[in-house]
Amino acid sequence: MKYIVKLELKKPVIKSDYRRIFISFFKKAISSYMDGYFYEELYKNGAKKKSFVWSIAFNKPVFKGEKMELEGNEVNMTLKFEEQQTALIYYSSLLMMKNKAFPIGDNNEMSLKNIKMISEKDIAEDYAVFKVLSPICLKCHSRENNKDRYLTVEDGDFAVELERKLKEDIQYMDEEIDNLKFDLSSLKKIIVPVYGIKIPVTIGSFIVSGDKRILNHILKIGLGSKRNSGFGLVEQVV
């Protein structure tokens, strides 16, 4: 399920490390809905993995240190959910936030103006071109030194790790995932701030050919790590 959320800022400026703002917005919505009945399940320690992915589109952002200056106050969010129940919880929670000022620091506020469900067609072929709307984050944990490593398209094992993540998501299609063919030549590495830490991620567009069930999974569920934290959402362009 796909939703488009229209938001508005009091002032056309926001922190470059903006993902934490929207995660706090989600948490506020969930904690306020039905007296927080679903909050513990979704956000407390040991919470189940949330099956949704989201991206933010700003109006011509200009990066100035720790802030982004925008050409307008409007902000568009794209939300996609795997499970209907989770979608209903978030939709109902966000709807209750409509026209309520949410403080985001620096004497600025954000409010939700509209939320609308959008129909998204299934991919019918065994080929798709995807545009990355929120950067692909690929986090790998090393058991040898107990450290995390972030891969980008500049790393030789990027495609292999993408396939490994897909196998975690779809545990019955290993052979079909092994047979996927990627063209990653239009992707590039960038650095983004996340909770005060700068991490390398990947943006651009890419081509995948293979089983259409996997292509639809990528379209609807996203790709990579930290998808419920504002990473990995893609749209089909061809």
FIRO-87983 format. One record per residue (C-alpha): residue number from 0; residue in one letter; y, z, x. Coordinates in Angstrom, 2 decimals, m for minus. Layout:
# FIRO-87983
{node NUM; "A"; {Y; Z; X}}
...
***
This chain:
# FIRO-87983
{node 0; "M"; {0.00; 0.00; 0.00}}
{node 1; "K"; {3.43; m0.98; 1.28}}
{node 2; "Y"; {6.81; 0.53; 0.42}}
{node 3; "I"; {10.38; m0.30; 1.39}}
{node 4; "V"; {12.68; 2.73; 1.56}}
{node 5; "K"; {16.46; 2.31; 1.54}}
{node 6; "L"; {18.36; 5.08; 3.31}}
{node 7; "E"; {22.04; 5.64; 3.99}}
{node 8; "L"; {23.81; 7.54; 6.77}}
{node 9; "K"; {27.06; 9.42; 6.26}}
{node 10; "K"; {28.28; 8.00; 9.60}}
{node 11; "P"; {26.94; 4.83; 11.29}}
{node 12; "V"; {25.51; 6.61; 14.30}}
{node 13; "I"; {22.13; 8.19; 15.05}}
{node 14; "K"; {20.26; 9.68; 18.00}}
{node 15; "S"; {18.32; 7.22; 20.18}}
{node 16; "D"; {15.39; 9.63; 19.90}}
{node 17; "Y"; {15.45; 9.03; 16.15}}
{node 18; "R"; {11.75; 9.29; 15.28}}
{node 19; "R"; {11.89; 13.08; 15.19}}
{node 20; "I"; {14.60; 12.83; 12.50}}
{node 21; "F"; {12.40; 10.81; 10.18}}
{node 22; "I"; {9.34; 12.99; 10.84}}
{node 23; "S"; {11.48; 16.01; 9.86}}
{node 24; "F"; {12.56; 14.08; 6.76}}
{node 25; "F"; {8.92; 13.50; 5.80}}
{node 26; "K"; {8.10; 17.16; 6.37}}
{node 27; "K"; {11.06; 18.28; 4.25}}
{node 28; "A"; {9.95; 15.97; 1.42}}
{node 29; "I"; {6.31; 17.13; 1.53}}
{node 30; "S"; {7.25; 20.83; 1.77}}
{node 31; "S"; {9.58; 20.51; m1.25}}
{node 32; "Y"; {7.12; 18.62; m3.46}}
{node 33; "M"; {4.94; 20.81; m5.73}}
{node 34; "D"; {6.04; 23.93; m3.81}}
{node 35; "G"; {4.57; 22.53; m0.59}}
{node 36; "Y"; {1.04; 22.24; m2.02}}
{node 37; "F"; {0.13; 19.36; 0.34}}
{node 38; "Y"; {2.10; 20.48; 3.40}}
{node 39; "E"; {m0.61; 22.51; 5.09}}
{node 40; "E"; {m3.16; 19.74; 4.60}}
{node 41; "L"; {m0.84; 17.12; 6.09}}
{node 42; "Y"; {1.22; 18.93; 8.72}}
{node 43; "K"; {m0.15; 22.33; 9.72}}
{node 44; "N"; {m2.27; 22.79; 12.85}}
{node 45; "G"; {m5.62; 21.15; 12.35}}
{node 46; "A"; {m4.22; 18.84; 9.66}}
{node 47; "K"; {m6.28; 15.79; 8.90}}
{node 48; "K"; {m5.29; 12.48; 10.45}}
{node 49; "K"; {m2.61; 10.93; 8.25}}
{node 50; "S"; {m3.43; 7.33; 7.39}}
{node 51; "F"; {0.03; 5.81; 7.32}}
{node 52; "V"; {2.33; 3.82; 9.58}}
{node 53; "W"; {6.09; 3.27; 9.43}}
{node 54; "S"; {8.97; 1.46; 11.07}}
{node 55; "I"; {12.76; 1.72; 10.96}}
{node 56; "A"; {15.27; m1.16; 10.92}}
{node 57; "F"; {18.85; m0.34; 11.90}}
{node 58; "N"; {21.91; m2.54; 11.43}}
{node 59; "K"; {22.68; m4.10; 14.85}}
{node 60; "P"; {22.23; m0.94; 16.95}}
{node 61; "V"; {24.14; m0.53; 20.22}}
{node 62; "F"; {22.59; 2.01; 22.57}}
{node 63; "K"; {25.05; 4.41; 24.16}}
{node 64; "G"; {23.15; 7.06; 26.05}}
{node 65; "E"; {21.50; 9.49; 23.67}}
{node 66; "K"; {23.01; 7.81; 20.60}}
{node 67; "M"; {22.94; 4.48; 18.81}}
{node 68; "E"; {26.07; 3.13; 17.16}}
{node 69; "L"; {25.33; 0.96; 14.12}}
{node 70; "E"; {27.28; m1.79; 12.40}}
{node 71; "G"; {26.57; m0.30; 8.96}}
{node 72; "N"; {25.36; 2.90; 7.33}}
{node 73; "E"; {22.25; 1.35; 5.78}}
{node 74; "V"; {18.79; 2.04; 7.23}}
{node 75; "N"; {15.59; 0.36; 6.04}}
{node 76; "M"; {12.18; 1.96; 6.40}}
{node 77; "T"; {8.85; 0.18; 5.95}}
{node 78; "L"; {5.91; 2.42; 5.01}}
{node 79; "K"; {2.24; 1.43; 4.79}}
{node 80; "F"; {m0.65; 3.62; 3.61}}
{node 81; "E"; {m4.38; 3.18; 3.88}}
{node 82; "E"; {m5.30; 5.65; 1.14}}
{node 83; "Q"; {m3.94; 5.52; m2.39}}
{node 84; "Q"; {m3.86; 9.32; m2.75}}
{node 85; "T"; {m1.82; 9.76; 0.43}}
{node 86; "A"; {0.53; 6.99; m0.72}}
{node 87; "L"; {1.07; 8.73; m4.06}}
{node 88; "I"; {1.83; 12.08; m2.40}}
{node 89; "Y"; {4.43; 10.58; m0.07}}
{node 90; "Y"; {5.93; 8.34; m2.74}}
{node 91; "S"; {6.34; 11.25; m5.17}}
{node 92; "S"; {7.70; 13.52; m2.43}}
{node 93; "L"; {10.23; 10.98; m1.19}}
{node 94; "L"; {11.33; 10.18; m4.73}}
{node 95; "M"; {12.40; 13.81; m5.11}}
{node 96; "M"; {14.66; 13.39; m2.06}}
{node 97; "K"; {16.68; 10.64; m3.73}}
{node 98; "N"; {20.45; 11.09; m3.28}}
{node 99; "K"; {19.96; 14.46; m1.54}}
{node 100; "A"; {21.86; 14.90; 1.72}}
{node 101; "F"; {19.54; 15.58; 4.67}}
{node 102; "P"; {21.35; 16.93; 7.78}}
{node 103; "I"; {20.52; 15.04; 10.99}}
{node 104; "G"; {22.88; 16.82; 13.39}}
{node 105; "D"; {26.32; 15.99; 14.83}}
{node 106; "N"; {27.89; 16.54; 11.39}}
{node 107; "N"; {25.93; 13.59; 10.04}}
{node 108; "E"; {23.65; 13.24; 7.03}}
{node 109; "M"; {21.03; 10.87; 5.67}}
{node 110; "S"; {20.08; 10.27; 2.05}}
{node 111; "L"; {17.41; 8.22; 0.33}}
{node 112; "K"; {18.80; 5.63; m2.08}}
{node 113; "N"; {15.76; 3.69; m3.23}}
{node 114; "I"; {12.00; 3.37; m2.71}}
{node 115; "K"; {10.04; 0.38; m3.93}}
{node 116; "M"; {6.42; m0.75; m3.72}}
{node 117; "I"; {5.97; m4.22; m2.22}}
{node 118; "S"; {2.98; m6.50; m2.71}}
{node 119; "E"; {1.39; m7.54; 0.58}}
{node 120; "K"; {m0.99; m10.50; 0.62}}
{node 121; "D"; {m4.32; m10.27; 2.40}}
{node 122; "I"; {m4.92; m12.50; 5.40}}
{node 123; "A"; {m7.31; m15.22; 4.24}}
{node 124; "E"; {m7.93; m16.96; 7.59}}
{node 125; "D"; {m9.49; m15.89; 10.88}}
{node 126; "Y"; {m6.17; m16.26; 12.70}}
{node 127; "A"; {m2.85; m14.42; 12.48}}
{node 128; "V"; {0.46; m14.15; 14.28}}
{node 129; "F"; {1.88; m10.62; 14.12}}
{node 130; "K"; {5.40; m9.41; 14.80}}
{node 131; "V"; {5.70; m5.83; 16.04}}
{node 132; "L"; {8.16; m3.91; 13.85}}
{node 133; "S"; {7.60; m0.52; 15.47}}
{node 134; "P"; {6.52; m0.52; 19.14}}
{node 135; "I"; {2.83; m0.40; 20.01}}
{node 136; "C"; {2.08; 2.91; 21.73}}
{node 137; "L"; {m1.21; 3.06; 23.58}}
{node 138; "K"; {m2.01; 6.57; 24.78}}
{node 139; "C"; {m5.11; 7.19; 26.91}}
{node 140; "H"; {m6.33; 10.62; 27.92}}
{node 141; "S"; {m8.11; 11.04; 31.26}}
{node 142; "R"; {m10.86; 13.65; 31.26}}
{node 143; "E"; {m10.89; 13.60; 35.05}}
{node 144; "N"; {m7.36; 14.96; 35.53}}
{node 145; "N"; {m6.65; 16.03; 31.93}}
{node 146; "K"; {m3.51; 13.88; 31.83}}
{node 147; "D"; {m2.18; 11.30; 29.38}}
{node 148; "R"; {m1.37; 7.76; 30.37}}
{node 149; "Y"; {0.56; 5.20; 28.34}}
{node 150; "L"; {m0.49; 1.55; 28.64}}
{node 151; "T"; {1.69; m1.48; 27.93}}
{node 152; "V"; {1.14; m5.21; 27.94}}
{node 153; "E"; {1.90; m5.13; 31.67}}
{node 154; "D"; {m1.35; m3.21; 32.29}}
{node 155; "G"; {m4.51; m5.20; 32.87}}
{node 156; "D"; {m6.60; m3.07; 30.51}}
{node 157; "F"; {m4.13; m3.22; 27.60}}
{node 158; "A"; {m6.29; m5.55; 25.44}}
{node 159; "V"; {m9.43; m3.56; 26.23}}
{node 160; "E"; {m7.74; m0.35; 25.12}}
{node 161; "L"; {m6.46; m2.02; 21.94}}
{node 162; "E"; {m10.05; m2.93; 21.12}}
{node 163; "R"; {m11.20; 0.62; 21.84}}
{node 164; "K"; {m8.61; 1.98; 19.40}}
{node 165; "L"; {m9.79; m0.49; 16.78}}
{node 166; "K"; {m13.38; 0.69; 17.29}}
{node 167; "E"; {m12.22; 4.26; 16.63}}
{node 168; "D"; {m10.70; 3.07; 13.34}}
{node 169; "I"; {m13.53; 0.73; 12.27}}
{node 170; "Q"; {m16.73; 2.27; 13.50}}
{node 171; "Y"; {m19.12; m0.32; 12.08}}
{node 172; "M"; {m17.66; m3.54; 13.54}}
{node 173; "D"; {m18.02; m3.18; 17.32}}
{node 174; "E"; {m19.47; m6.66; 17.80}}
{node 175; "E"; {m16.75; m8.31; 15.70}}
{node 176; "I"; {m14.06; m6.42; 17.62}}
{node 177; "D"; {m15.59; m7.50; 20.94}}
{node 178; "N"; {m15.30; m11.11; 19.74}}
{node 179; "L"; {m11.57; m10.90; 18.99}}
{node 180; "K"; {m9.31; m13.21; 20.98}}
{node 181; "F"; {m5.76; m12.06; 21.81}}
{node 182; "D"; {m2.73; m14.02; 22.98}}
{node 183; "L"; {m0.33; m11.34; 24.25}}
{node 184; "S"; {2.01; m13.64; 26.16}}
{node 185; "S"; {4.98; m12.98; 23.83}}
{node 186; "L"; {4.85; m9.21; 24.21}}
{node 187; "K"; {6.97; m7.16; 26.61}}
{node 188; "K"; {7.30; m3.60; 27.84}}
{node 189; "I"; {10.20; m1.32; 26.93}}
{node 190; "I"; {10.92; 2.40; 27.36}}
{node 191; "V"; {11.70; 4.61; 24.33}}
{node 192; "P"; {12.59; 8.31; 23.98}}
{node 193; "V"; {10.18; 10.42; 21.93}}
{node 194; "Y"; {10.85; 14.16; 21.54}}
{node 195; "G"; {12.84; 14.17; 24.76}}
{node 196; "I"; {10.23; 12.27; 26.80}}
{node 197; "K"; {10.59; 8.61; 27.75}}
{node 198; "I"; {7.38; 6.63; 27.26}}
{node 199; "P"; {6.49; 2.96; 27.90}}
{node 200; "V"; {5.60; 0.93; 24.79}}
{node 201; "T"; {5.17; m2.72; 23.81}}
{node 202; "I"; {7.21; m4.97; 21.49}}
{node 203; "G"; {7.33; m8.66; 20.57}}
{node 204; "S"; {4.75; m10.79; 18.80}}
{node 205; "F"; {1.08; m11.59; 19.43}}
{node 206; "I"; {m1.75; m13.74; 18.13}}
{node 207; "V"; {m5.22; m12.55; 17.15}}
{node 208; "S"; {m8.17; m14.66; 16.08}}
{node 209; "G"; {m11.38; m13.20; 14.73}}
{node 210; "D"; {m12.91; m11.56; 11.67}}
{node 211; "K"; {m10.32; m11.50; 8.87}}
{node 212; "R"; {m11.38; m7.98; 7.88}}
{node 213; "I"; {m10.12; m6.76; 11.25}}
{node 214; "L"; {m6.94; m8.81; 10.96}}
{node 215; "N"; {m6.25; m7.21; 7.57}}
{node 216; "H"; {m6.90; m3.77; 9.05}}
{node 217; "I"; {m4.26; m4.46; 11.72}}
{node 218; "L"; {m1.82; m5.69; 9.06}}
{node 219; "K"; {m2.27; m2.73; 6.71}}
{node 220; "I"; {m3.01; 0.17; 9.08}}
{node 221; "G"; {m1.21; m0.84; 12.27}}
{node 222; "L"; {m2.34; m0.77; 15.87}}
{node 223; "G"; {m2.48; 1.74; 18.72}}
{node 224; "S"; {m1.64; 5.45; 18.97}}
{node 225; "K"; {0.92; 7.67; 17.19}}
{node 226; "R"; {1.07; 5.42; 14.15}}
{node 227; "N"; {2.22; 8.20; 11.83}}
{node 228; "S"; {5.04; 8.95; 14.28}}
{node 229; "G"; {6.80; 5.60; 14.04}}
{node 230; "F"; {4.66; 3.31; 16.18}}
{node 231; "G"; {2.29; 0.39; 15.70}}
{node 232; "L"; {3.46; m1.23; 12.44}}
{node 233; "V"; {3.17; m5.03; 12.40}}
{node 234; "E"; {3.96; m7.83; 9.95}}
{node 235; "Q"; {2.24; m11.17; 9.68}}
{node 236; "V"; {4.55; m14.08; 10.43}}
{node 237; "V"; {1.94; m16.89; 10.41}}
***
